[in-house]
Amino acid sequence: MNINLQTFLGILIFFSITLCPAFAQGKAARIEGIILSAEGPLEGATVYAYPDFSSLAEDANRFESKEGEKPGQFQLELPSGTYYLVARGSLLGKNMFAYHGLNPVSLNEDYRWLPFFAVESGEPAYKDGPQGIGGTVRYKGHPLAGGAVSAYPVSESSFRGMGLLSNTLDESGRFWFDLEQGQYVIVARKRLGSSNMGPLRKGDFFCYPEANPLHVVVAKSTEIAISCYPRDDIEAFLENSELDPRGRRQPNRRTASMWDTQIEDASRIRQEMMLRQPTTVSGTVREISGEPAGGLYVTAYPAEQFPLFQMFVIRLITDHMAKTDENGRYTLDLEAGKTYYLVAREKIGEAPDHPELYGLFEGNANHSITAGPGIDSSPVDITVERIMP
């Protein structure tokens, strides 16, 4: 399908801006948006909303969208709540699938506009061999070399962070996990910047196979082919991106981006853009002796729900994590305007225990910082010491 990208982007802007006010009343959450394949809008595709991950895994208790006014567009009304949103369709006889990168998505507003990037879906293969899960990760047929892939237990909900196991994709985009019998969720990512942790940014690759959760069978190898999409980047995703006319655009002409349309309705975009830009904080982690502590995890936990620091906070899931280098230095990207508890330690996801190196930010009595806009030049240092028996 040939598509004039400038016209298509203009439709996205008009659609997201003009329809928002129409749904200012009513308690039900209403979402609309578009489902894209690399060929353009995916005609006849459907968005499904599931109240929890087990419902998604079993394809039960789902809500289905209706077609919108134009090809690939959809409409969906839901009771306010949190949902796992996916899109399914077909293109030239191939099954297409999109897992929204914000899942689980909280829909407590009256209206929201969301896009979906659909990629080819593949079925897992089971064969005699080493027990575990392996496969290849590709973007438009090319190996996603150097990306990261993680295995998560199905008991998790957001499938972020390092997971149960993490590995690096080799030059052919392959990975392998030795795993016990059971079910696992496999997610691959590749960040284009220098940071290997934190939320994905525009152009970073996100890869979630429809076959999740994958089964590990005794004495069997589970193989899966996983396709990816570039987050927030329509131009890179569409096959005809080389026809992008924006190099000849008039000065000051607005262009559409998925950053504009993915998170909030268009009526609040301009006011909130600055607050959505990441804030970079950095510092050094040292042992109580003053020696730099390399190889430790520095984690920032959102503090809005917990006005006072409590130990159970460090068992929560967060995207904001970095590892110190050999000199104890770290860098974190946080959301501007939000408050975080900062912890440095050797382990993650479990209670502190002897003889782990562990420490909290001591810049104030509540061990927290509030991220301002831009790059924070003030070092945020943390001191750690070994937990005694």
Order of alpha helices (4+ residues) and beta strands (2+ residues): alpha-beta-beta-beta-alpha-beta-beta-beta-beta-beta-beta-beta-beta-beta-beta-beta-beta-beta-beta-beta-beta-beta-beta-beta-alpha-alpha-alpha-beta-beta-beta-beta-beta-beta-beta-beta
